[in-house]
Amino acid sequence: MEKKILSGNEAIARGAYEAGVNLAVGYPGTPSTEILENMSRFKDEVYCEWSPNEKVAFEVAAGASLSAARCLVTMKHVGLNVAADPLMTLAYTGVVGGFVACVADDPGMHSSQNEQDTRHFARFAKVPLLEPSDSQEAYDFMKLGIELSEKFTIPVILRSTTRISHSRGQVVLGKRQEAERPIGFEKDPPRFVPVPVWGRKMRIRLEEKLEKMRALVNRHPANRIEWRERKLGIVASGIAYQYAREVFPEASVLKLGWSFPFADDLIREFCSGVEQVLVVEELEDILEEHIRALGIDCIGKEVVPAIGELSTDVLLASRARLEGRQATEPQTSVLPEVEDLPARPPVLCAGCPHRAVFYALGRFDVVVTGDIGCYSLGTFDPLNRIDTILCMGGGVSMAHGMDRAGDPRPVVGIVGDSTFFHSGITGLLDIAYNRGGSTTIVLDNRTTAMTGHQCNPGTGTTLMGEKVQAASIEAIGKACGIENVVTLDPYKMEDCMDVLKQAIESPEAWLIVVRAACPLHARKKLGSTLRVDEGRCIACGKCLNLGCPAIEGGGGKPRVNPLLCSGCGMCRQVCPVDAFVDGEEACHD
Amino acid sequence: MTEQGVTSVVLVGVGGQGILLGSEIIAEAALLAGFEVKTNEVHGMAQRGGSVIAQIRYGREVFGPLVPVGSAQVLASLEKIEALRFHRFLAPDGVAVVSKQEIVPVTVSGGKATYPQDADQRLERVFPRLLCVDALEIAERLGSPRSANVVVLGALSGYLALDNAIWEEAMRLRVKPQFLDVNLQAFSAGQELAR
C-alpha cells in the first residue's frame, strides 16, 4: 500500500489516472492549474492539452466522452462561466465515457476577481456534485466521479477550493483501471441531438436520472453521519467539515461528500437525531436554504460568515456567537511593533517586459481597460496604469465600448497573449468589423505566466511536449481586418513611446504586439546586473517610478538589489544622468 | 479548542524565496516520522514578490490545514519584517527563527511607507524566544544564495522533535539531485545555529 503526500490537485490528477481517464484538458486558473500539469506526467497513457479556453476544453472533453473516452476537464470557478454553455446542455444529452469537470473555487479571492460558489452550477445544471474535504477524498472522489458519471450517463462536477487544491495530505494510492468499453462513437441522434423534439425528452430523462440518484445519495458512503453528542448536530461539506471537526469536536456531524442531489432522507434522519442543527458551509447558504425548505429548523449564516473563506479561527468566532459569548479571538489587539509595517503587495517581477508598456502609458491621458493576468499588477503604485478589469478578454471589447460610447479620451485595451487566444480575438474582430478606433495592446510574453508558465497557442509547444507551429497574433489581427499592426520590443522604451503616441492619436484601430519572453520563465538574465553609481545619482526618483522590486528606495539614493536584478536595463533608459552602471555579478547559481 | 498533540509550523517570507520547498521538506519529514500531515501554501497572484505564508501541521490526527492564531510551535521567517507581520500565529511559548535578510517592499521604494529602522529591536520585543540567523550570508558562503531557505529550515529543525536521519531522507526526496549536496550543507549549517 503506497502512501504519498499529495496536494489536492496532485491527488485529483492521480485519481483521474487510476480511474482510467483517457483525455484530460483544461485552461489554467488558480487554484486549479496543477491538476492538468500533474496529469501530463501520465501523458503516455492519457492525452492532455491546454485548450485556448474553458469552453473549448469542455467541448473537447464532451466530444471525447461521446466517443466513450473517460474525460477530465479542469478550470477555476470563473472558467465555468465560460464553459457554462456546453455544461447546461451536456447535462441534457448525457455522456458515454465518464466525464468529470473539476472546478476549483477561490473563497477569500486569493487569486481571483470574484468568489462565486460553483455549487450553484451543479443545482443549476442538475448534475451531481462531489466535494472533497482533503487530498485523500480529492483522489477518491475523482474516481467516484467517473463511476457515477458512467452509471448515470451524466457529467459530474468535482468542486475543489483553494484550501483543498493547495493543501497537502496523505493519499493511499492504487492502480490504473481502464474502461472495458472500446473507444468509438455510436450514432444515436435522438440521444445526442437536442433539437426541440428530442431535447424535450432529454429534459424528462434528466429529471429521471436525478430521481435515481436521489435514491442512492442517501445511502452512499460519500455521505455519512458521525454520531457523537446529540446536543448539537453539524451539517458540513468540503473543507468546512475539517474546520467543524476541529472547533466542535464533541458534536455529531452529517458529512456530505456527494452533496447534490440533496440527500433529503439522510438530512431528515440526522436532524431529527440532534437537539440543534448548525449548517457550516463556505460561501453561500445552499445547504441551509435547502434544509429550511425541508421544514427543518437550523442555524447557519447567522453565525457562520457568508463572505470570505472559513478557517478554524473564523469558526471559533462562530462558535462563540452560537453560544452567546463575545468572540474572543486570541491576540487580535494589534501590537505597536506591527501596526505600521509597510505593506508588501505582489509586484511585476524585476525585468518584466510589461513594465515598459505601463511606464510608457503613464505619459498619455488615456483610459486603459485591462484584463486578467500578471499585467493586472500594472494597476498599482507607482505604475497606476490600469483603469478597469472585468473578465478574460474583457479588456479588448470594453475598450471598443468606451470608444463607441464617445469617451472623450482615447481608449487602450490591454490583454496578455494567453488571454488574447482565450477570448480576446472575438473582441478584436468586433473592433475591426464595426470600425472602432481603440488601441489593442497584446502583452506577448510567450507564456501563460500568472498561473505558472503554461503553454498556449502562441508558444509553439503543447502539453504533450510537441513542437508545433505557433499562432501569430499579428496574422490573426490582420485576418480580423485590423490594418495597423505593429510589433514592439518592450526593452526599447523610446520605440514603445513613439508607437503608442501614433496609435493613441490615430482615429483608427491599432493592434500593438509587445513581444518579449517572461524572464522568470526563460530563466536567464537579460544583461549584466546593474548598480547605482552614487557619484552620478541625483536622487531624482525617476527609476523608482518603474516599480521594479530590484530597485530599493525609501529615502536617499536608490540601491540595486543584485539578487533580484535581471539586467533588463529599463532603469538605465529612464535615468537622466546615466547613474546605472554595470555592477558585480552577484548571482552565483 | 484545537486538537491535542498537533504540531504547527508557520513559514513566511517574500514570494520567490523558496517557502514552498521548505514546507514540502517539513511535511515529508513528518510523514516519514509516522504522523498525519497537512500543509497549505499560497500559489498564483500572491507569489509575485508579495508576502507569502506556508502552514504545516502534523500529529496523530489533523483536521484543518490552516494554523489557528496563537498555536504554532515555530514561526520561521526568511525576511525580518515578515516575521513581525505574521507573529500572531505563534504560540505564546513558541520560537521565532528569523533570517536577518531585509527585502524592501515596493511600497517603501515608492515613498508610501517606511521600512522600520528598529526591526531588530521589534523582533526582540515581540518574540520572547527568538533566534536570528545570518541565513543569506551562510548560503552565499556555500556558493548558493538561494539555499538561504534551507539554512532557516535547518535552524527550525532544532525545535521540532524529528530525527536527523528523517530530515536527511526528506531532503533527498524533495530536493533536486544536483542541488542536494549544497542544501544538505546549508541544512546542517542552520542546525548548528540552533544548538
Boltz contact constraints between the chains, C-beta under 6 A:
constraints:
  - contact:
      token1: [A, 5]
      token2: [B, 27]
      max_distance: 6.0
  - contact:
      token1: [A, 5]
      token2: [B, 31]
      max_distance: 6.0
  - contact:
      token1: [A, 30]
      token2: [B, 43]
      max_distance: 6.0
  - contact:
      token1: [A, 30]
      token2: [B, 44]
      max_distance: 6.0
  - contact:
      token1: [A, 111]
      token2: [B, 44]
      max_distance: 6.0
  - contact:
      token1: [A, 111]
      token2: [B, 45]
      max_distance: 6.0
  - contact:
      token1: [A, 163]
      token2: [B, 65]
      max_distance: 6.0
  - contact:
      token1: [A, 166]
      token2: [B, 41]
      max_distance: 6.0
  - contact:
      token1: [A, 166]
      token2: [B, 43]
      max_distance: 6.0
  - contact:
      token1: [A, 167]
      token2: [B, 38]
      max_distance: 6.0
  - contact:
      token1: [A, 167]
      token2: [B, 40]
      max_distance: 6.0
  - contact:
      token1: [A, 167]
      token2: [B, 65]
      max_distance: 6.0
  - contact:
      token1: [A, 168]
      token2: [B, 27]
      max_distance: 6.0
  - contact:
      token1: [A, 168]
      token2: [B, 39]
      max_distance: 6.0
  - contact:
      token1: [A, 169]
      token2: [B, 38]
      max_distance: 6.0
  - contact:
      token1: [A, 242]
      token2: [B, 63]
      max_distance: 6.0
  - contact:
      token1: [A, 242]
      token2: [B, 64]
      max_distance: 6.0
  - contact:
      token1: [A, 243]
      token2: [B, 64]
      max_distance: 6.0
  - contact:
      token1: [A, 245]
      token2: [B, 63]
      max_distance: 6.0
  - contact:
      token1: [A, 246]
      token2: [B, 2]
      max_distance: 6.0
  - contact:
      token1: [A, 246]
      token2: [B, 63]
      max_distance: 6.0
  - contact:
      token1: [A, 246]
      token2: [B, 64]
      max_distance: 6.0
  - contact:
      token1: [A, 247]
      token2: [B, 1]
      max_distance: 6.0
  - contact:
      token1: [A, 311]
      token2: [B, 66]
      max_distance: 6.0
  - contact:
      token1: [A, 312]
      token2: [B, 64]
      max_distance: 6.0
  - contact:
      token1: [A, 312]
      token2: [B, 66]
      max_distance: 6.0
  - contact:
      token1: [A, 312]
      token2: [B, 68]
      max_distance: 6.0
  - contact:
      token1: [A, 313]
      token2: [B, 68]
      max_distance: 6.0
  - contact:
      token1: [A, 313]
      token2: [B, 69]
      max_distance: 6.0
  - contact:
      token1: [A, 330]
      token2: [B, 69]
      max_distance: 6.0
  - contact:
      token1: [A, 330]
      token2: [B, 70]
      max_distance: 6.0
  - contact:
      token1: [A, 331]
      token2: [B, 69]
      max_distance: 6.0
  - contact:
      token1: [A, 331]
      token2: [B, 70]
      max_distance: 6.0
  - contact:
      token1: [A, 331]
      token2: [B, 88]
      max_distance: 6.0
  - contact:
      token1: [A, 337]
      token2: [B, 84]
      max_distance: 6.0
  - contact:
      token1: [A, 337]
      token2: [B, 122]
      max_distance: 6.0
  - contact:
      token1: [A, 337]
      token2: [B, 125]
      max_distance: 6.0
  - contact:
      token1: [A, 337]
      token2: [B, 126]
      max_distance: 6.0
  - contact:
      token1: [A, 338]
      token2: [B, 84]
      max_distance: 6.0
  - contact:
      token1: [A, 341]
      token2: [B, 81]
      max_distance: 6.0
  - contact:
      token1: [A, 341]
      token2: [B, 84]
      max_distance: 6.0
  - contact:
      token1: [A, 341]
      token2: [B, 85]
      max_distance: 6.0
  - contact:
      token1: [A, 342]
      token2: [B, 105]
      max_distance: 6.0
  - contact:
      token1: [A, 342]
      token2: [B, 107]
      max_distance: 6.0
  - contact:
      token1: [A, 342]
      token2: [B, 108]
      max_distance: 6.0
  - contact:
      token1: [A, 342]
      token2: [B, 113]
      max_distance: 6.0
  - contact:
      token1: [A, 343]
      token2: [B, 107]
      max_distance: 6.0
  - contact:
      token1: [A, 344]
      token2: [B, 50]
      max_distance: 6.0
  - contact:
      token1: [A, 344]
      token2: [B, 51]
      max_distance: 6.0
  - contact:
      token1: [A, 344]
      token2: [B, 105]
      max_distance: 6.0
  - contact:
      token1: [A, 345]
      token2: [B, 50]
      max_distance: 6.0
  - contact:
      token1: [A, 346]
      token2: [B, 45]
      max_distance: 6.0
  - contact:
      token1: [A, 346]
      token2: [B, 48]
      max_distance: 6.0
  - contact:
      token1: [A, 346]
      token2: [B, 49]
      max_distance: 6.0
  - contact:
      token1: [A, 346]
      token2: [B, 50]
      max_distance: 6.0
  - contact:
      token1: [A, 347]
      token2: [B, 49]
      max_distance: 6.0
  - contact:
      token1: [A, 347]
      token2: [B, 106]
      max_distance: 6.0
  - contact:
      token1: [A, 381]
      token2: [B, 110]
      max_distance: 6.0
  - contact:
      token1: [A, 382]
      token2: [B, 110]
      max_distance: 6.0
  - contact:
      token1: [A, 544]
      token2: [B, 109]
      max_distance: 6.0
  - contact:
      token1: [A, 547]
      token2: [B, 106]
      max_distance: 6.0
  - contact:
      token1: [A, 549]
      token2: [B, 49]
      max_distance: 6.0
  - contact:
      token1: [A, 549]
      token2: [B, 106]
      max_distance: 6.0
  - contact:
      token1: [A, 552]
      token2: [B, 104]
      max_distance: 6.0
  - contact:
      token1: [A, 552]
      token2: [B, 109]
      max_distance: 6.0
  - contact:
      token1: [A, 553]
      token2: [B, 109]
      max_distance: 6.0
  - contact:
      token1: [A, 554]
      token2: [B, 108]
      max_distance: 6.0
  - contact:
      token1: [A, 554]
      token2: [B, 109]
      max_distance: 6.0
  - contact:
      token1: [A, 554]
      token2: [B, 115]
      max_distance: 6.0
  - contact:
      token1: [A, 588]
      token2: [B, 143]
      max_distance: 6.0
  - contact:
      token1: [A, 589]
      token2: [B, 144]
      max_distance: 6.0
  - contact:
      token1: [A, 589]
      token2: [B, 146]
      max_distance: 6.0
